[in-house]
Amino acid sequence: MTRVLCNGIFFFTVVATALLIPGSALAKTICVQPGGSAKCAATIQDGIDAASAGDTVKIGKGVYFENVTIPSDRDGLTLRGDRKTILDPGEDSDENTADNAGHGITVEADDVTIRGFTVRNGTGSAIVLAADVAGAVVTQMRFVHCGQECIESADSGQPNPDTVVTKSTFLGGNNESAVDLAGDRIEVSRNSILGGDNVGVEVEGDDIVFERNQVLLTGNDSDCVNLVGNRVEAVKNVVEGCESDGIEVTGDQALITQNRLEDLDNGITVIGEDPVVTKNRIRSAFDDDGINVLCSGSCGSGEVSGNQVFQGPDDVDGIVVVASAPGFEVVKNVVEQVSEEAFNLDILDGLVSQNRAIDSGIVESNESCFEIRGDGSQIERNSASGCSDGFEIRGDDNTLENNTASGGTHDGFDVQADATGNTLTNNRATDNAGVGFEISDGNPAATNTTLTRNRASGNHTDYCDDGAGTIATDNDFGTTYANNTPDDNDHECPIRD
């Protein structure tokens, strides 16, 4: 410390040293060139061994056949390569390096940065983060044909928090995941993951950010993206070509938004409290659900909103939501041309509003555009057009208001057997091949249904009451049929097969 007296005022100047503050202006750069030189190390490991905490090891262009370890006393070290720098942890065909068969880079220090070169081949993983290592940054890297994972946590029980993987490219052939990490506050962003035989990305920990990645896999039989933890954010990713889930998230308070998914079995699956799944687009050739949300414990802040789901050919529901706690919302989604239910909703005391279902439920006979299985929800201002059944009500005490069902191959609104206490107000059913509004029998029949100010026209039969205790007032129905013997398990409404 130096003390300077100026105009009666003391100023204190602290002189930092590299030993006290690694990574300061006094940190040095060690160069590496194949074969070495008077000023440069011959191998990456030699460069690391010559470095101190906070130093930079600058790796020249060339191919380096070696396994590299960054030891625990090199916190803040940077490995920086050239775009023509290649680390190959496999065997050198020109030299006897049979022992060179482990991981590419093993990181045992905190706050290490690995930047700007290629890692290829090997029998192990390209980069391994040792137990409890924190703050690693992997950026602008290229991974080709990783032997196992390209980037992995060595021990998920001793995780690697604050890891960042960004702006890197992963090219196929890896036998495991491109990224397999554990730790809180992990960020995986702006990467391209192309090809691969297994999972694209697996991350476990709270506050994960998975953003602006491109995951294009072919032939893999697992999830493209699997994220486990609370407060996960998956934002603006492109995911294609999975034979299982495109994006699967398990944990509370997830945010899944503005992703685009195509050509996969199952689009988005979210399991946990209060998830928000919004503004995603899912298209074509999936064999399971477009969006599947399972909410329990707390659902009052959960929503599925503003999503688009198109073209699910076989045994496919568009949007499936099971919410066992009250308050979940399904709002302003569009589902078009899926073979089974467009919306399959088992929601307690929730809101289903301003959704559109188009040309769905037709491939599989008697499927509906909106299947309402839960109780006590407000179902309002939704439209079903060109469906099999428009709205099929299986739950109790729901209110349907200002909905429309038109041009269906079966019924417009069907209150199913054993449903009770549902209210239909100001709804409209037009030009359906079956019944516009049907209250069904089934021993027990649908009971205590109230219909007020509904309209039906152009249907095979506009209204059929085959239920018990139905109250119908101020409706505008043309053709009607009323059954005098409900609860006889004899479906007497006109049927369109």
N, C-alpha and C positions, 0 to 999 in steps of 0.2 A: 504494500500500500504506500502511495506517495501523497504527502500532504503539502499543498501549495497555499501560501498566504497572498491574497490579492484584495487590496482596498479594505483590509480588516476582516475579510470573509474567508473562511477556510473552505477549500474545495477538496474533495477526496476522490481520487482516481484509483479505481481497482484495476490492476493489471491481471488479466486472465491468462491462464496457461492451458495448454492442451491436456495436461494431466487433470486439471480441475474441471474443465468443461470440454468433454469430448465433442468433436464436430465443430469446434470453433475455427476462427480464421487460421489458427496454427496447425490445424489438422493437415495431414499430408496425403498425397496421392501416390500410390504404388502402381507402376505399369507392369503389364504381363504381355509377353510375346512368345509364340511357339519357339522353343529352343533357347529362349532367353537372350540377353545382351548385357553389355556392361552396366546398363541402367535399369533393365527390366528383368523381372522374374521369369522363369521358364514355364511355370505351371500356375494355375489359379490358386492351388493350395499354397504354393510358395509365396505368392503375393499376399494371401491372407495371413500366413504365418509372420510375414514381415510387417504387417499392419498393426495398428493399435485401435482402441475404441475410437469411433468417430472418423476414421480414415476412409478413403476411397480406394478401391482396387479397380483400376481401369484395364479391361481385358481387350487386347488387340484382336484383329480379325484372324481367323484360323480355326482349326478343329482341335479340341482338347479332350483326350481320352482319359478321364479321371473321375474319381469320386471326391467330392469337396465337403469339408466340414468347417463351419464358422463357429468357433468355440465360444463359451459363455463369457469370456472376458473381452469380447469384441462388440459390445453394445454400440449401436449407432453406425456400424460399418455399412458401406455401400459397395455393392458389386455392380459395375457398369460396363456393359459390353458394346461392341460395334454391331451393326446390322448383319455383318458377315462373321460374327463370333458364334461358334457352336461348341457347346459342351455335350459330349457323348459319353455317358457313363457305361456304355457297353464295352465290348472287347475291341481293341484295335487289331484289324486283320493283318497289319504290317509288323506288329510287335507282339511280344509275349506279355499280354496283360490279362491273363486269365483270372487274376484276383480282382480285377476291376469290374465288379458285377453287383454293386449295391445301389444305393440311391444317388441321384445326381448331386444335390446340395442338401446337406443336413444343417439346419439352423438351430444353434443352441444359445444364441445371444438375443437380447431384446432390441427392438427398433432398427432392425436390419432392413435395408432396401436392396432389392434385386431388380435390375433394370436393363432392358434393351438388347437381349441376345437370345439365342435359341438353345433349348435343351431337347435332345432327342434320344430315343432308344433306351436301353438299360433294362435290367431285370427287376429293379425296384421302382420307386417313385421318383419323379423329376425333382421335386422339392419337398422336404419333410421338415415340419416344425416340431422341435422337441417339446417335451412336456413343459407347460407353464410359460413358454416363450410368448411375449406380447409385442404388439406394435409392428409386426412385419409388414412390409409393403412390397408387392410383386407387381411391376408395371411394365408395359410395352415389351412383354416377353412373347416368345413363340415356342410352343410345345408340340413336338411331332412324335407320334407313336410311343407314348409313355408306356413303360413296362407294366406299371400298376397305376395308382393315381398319378395325375400330373402334379397336383399340390395337395398335401394332406397333413392333418394333425396326427402326430405319432400316437397320441393317447387321448381319446375323447374324454376320459375321466380327469385329465389334467390339461384343460383347454388352452387355446391361444387367442386371448381377447384382442380386440382392436386391430385385427389383421385386415389388410386391404389387398384385393386382387383386382386389377383394373387395366383396361386398354391392352389386353393380351389375347393371343390367338391360340386355340387348341385344335390340333388336327388329328383325325381319327386314329383308331387302332389301339387306344388305351384299353387295357383289360378291365379296369375298374372305373372310377369316376374321374372326370376332368378336375373337379374341385371337391374335396371331402374334408371339411373343416369343422372344428368345434370351438366355441368361445363366444362371449358376448360382444356386441358392437362390431361384428364382422361385416365388411362391405365387399360385395362382388358386383362390379359395375363395368359397363362398356367393353365387355369381352365378346369374342366370337368363338363358339364351341361347335365344331363341325365334325360330324361322324362320331364314331365311338361305339363300343359294344355293350355298354352298361349304362349306369346313371350318368347324366350330364353333370349335375351339381347337387351335392348333399352338404347342408350346413345346419349345425345345431347350436343354438344359443339365443339369448334374448337380444332384441333390438338389431336384428339382422336387416341389412339393406341389400336387396337384389334388384339392380336397376340398369336399364338400357343394355341388356345383354342379348345376344343372338345365339340361340341354341337350336341347331339343326342336326338332328340325329337320324340315322337310318339303321334299321335292323336291331336296335336295342330293345330288350324285353323288360325294361324297368322304367321308372319315372325319369322324365327329362330333368325336372327340378323338384327337389324334396327339401323343404325348409321346416325346421322344428324349433319352436321357441315363441315367447311372447313378444308382441309388438313388432312382428315381422312386416317389412314393406317389400312388396314385389311390384315394380313400377316400370312401365314402358319397355317390356321385354318382348322379343319375338321368339316363339317356341314352335317347332315343327318336328313331325316324324317320330313320335314316341308310340310304343306299343302298350303303354300304361298311362299314368297321369302326365299331363303337360306340366302343370304346376300343382304341387300338393303342399299344403301348409297345415301344420298341427301346432296350435297354441292360441292364446287369447289375444284379442285386439289386433288382429291381422288387418293390413291394408293391401288389397290386391287390385291394382288399377291400371288402366290404359295398356294392357298387354294384348298382343295379337297371337292367336294360336291356330294352327292348321294341321290337318292330316295326322291325327293322333287318335288313340282309343278313347281317352277321357280328358276333358279339357282342364278345368280347375276344380280342385277339391280342397275345402277348408273345414277344419274341425277345431272348435274352440269357442270361447265366449266373445260376444260382440264383434264378429268379423264384419268388415266392410269390403264388398266385392263390387267394383263399380267401373263402368266405362271400358270393359274388356270386349274383345271381338273374337269369336270362336267360329271357325268355318271348316266344314267338309270332313267326311270320311272318318268320323269317330264311331266307335262301337259301344260306347257307354254314354254317360251323361255329359252334357256340355258344361254345366256348372252344378256342383254338388256341395251344399253347405249343411253342416251339422252343428247347430248352436245349442248349448245347454248352460245352465248355471246363471248366466246373465246374457240377455239378448236385446235389451231395450235400446242399445246404441248400434245394433247390428243392422245391416242392410245389404240387399242385392239390388243395384240400381244402374240404369243406363247401359246395360250390357246388350250385345247382339250375338245371337246364336243361330247359325245357318246350317242346313243340310246335314242332318244325321240320319244315315240310311237304314240301319237295322238295329232293333231293340234299343233305341236311344230316346231318352228324355232330354228336353232342352235345359230347363232349370229345375233342380230339385232342392228344396229347402225343408229341413226338419228343425224346428225351433221349439224347444220344450219349456222355455221361459218366455214371459210375455214381452211384447213390444217390437218384435222384428218387423222390418219393412221390405217389401218387394215392389219396386217402383220404376216405371218408365223403361222396362226392358222390352226387347223385340226378339221373338223366336219364330223362325220360319223354316218350314220343310223338314221337320224331324218326324220320325216314324211313330213315336209313341207320344206321351204327354208333352206338350210344350212347357207347361208349368205344373209340377207335381209338388204341392205345398201342404205340409203338415205344420201349421203355425198356430201358436196359442196367442190369442188377443193381439193380433198384429194388424198390419195394413198391407193390402194388395191393391195397387192403384196405378192407373195409366199405363198398363202393360198391353202389348199387342202380340197375338198369336195368329199365324198365317199358315194355311195349308199344312196342318200337322195332325198327327193321330190317325192318318188315313191308311197307311201301309199296314199297320196292326189294327184290325177291326175293333171298333168300340172303345178306342182310346179317346181321351178328351184333350182339348186345348188347355183347359184349366181344371185340374183336379184338386179340390179343396178338402183336405182330410182333417185339418185342425179345427179348434173350437174358438168362438168368440171374436172372429176377425172381421174387419171392415173390408169388403171387396167392392171397389168402386172405379168407375170410368175405365174399365178394361174392355178390349174388343177381341173377339174370336171370329175369324173368317176363313171359310173353306176347310173347316176342321171335320173330324168325325163328330163327337159331341163338343159343344161349345164350353159349357160350364157343368161340371159334375160335382155336386155337393154331398160329401160323405160325413162331414163333421156336424157339430151342434152349435146353435146360437150364433151363427154367422149372419151378417147383414150384407146383401148384395144390392148395390144401388148404382143406377146409371151405367150399366154394362150393356154391351151389344153382342149378339151372336147371330151370324148370317152365313148362308150358303153352305151349311154343313151337310154331311152325308147321313147324320143321324139327328140327335136332338139339339135344341138350342140351350136350354137350361133343364137340368135333370137333378131333382132332389132325391137322393138315393134312399133305398129302404134302410130303416133304423136310424136315419138322421132326424133330429128333433129341434124344434124351436128356431128354425131359420126364417129370415125375413127377406123378401124380394120386393124392391121398390123402384119404380121408374126404369126398369130394364126393357130391352127391346130384342125380340127374336124374329128374324125375317128369312124367308126362302130356304128353310132347312128341310131336308128330305124326310125327317121324322116329326117329332112333336116340338113345338116352340117352347112350351113350359110343361114339364112333366113332374108330377108328384108321385113317387113310385111305391108300389106294394112290395112285400117280400117277407112278411111274417117274422118280425113286425114291419108294418109299413112305415113310411116317413110320417111323422106326427107333428101336429101343431105348427105347420108351415103357414106363414102369412104372406099374401101377395097383394100389393097395392099399386095402382096406377102403372101397371106393366102393359106393354103393347106387343101384339104378335100378328103377323100377316104373311101370307104366301107360304106357310109351312104345310106339310101334309095334314097335320092336325095342330091347331094353334095352342090348345090347352087340354091337358088330360089330368084329372085328379083321381089318382088311384091310392091316395094316402088316407090318413085318419086325422080328424080335427083340423082340417085345412080351413083357413079364413081367406077368402078372395073378395076384394072390394075395389070398385072403380078401375077395373082393368078393361082393356080394349082387346078382346079376343074374338076372332071370327068363328072358326070351327072348334067345338069343344066336345069333350067326352068326360063324363063323371061316372065313377064306379060306385055302386051302392053297397059293395061288400068288401071293404078294405080288410087287411090282415088275413086274407085267405090264401096268401102266397101264390096268387094267380095273377100274373102280370097281364092286365086287361087293356092297357093303353095300346094304341096301334104301334106295331113294331116295324121298323125298317131294317132288314138284314143287309 
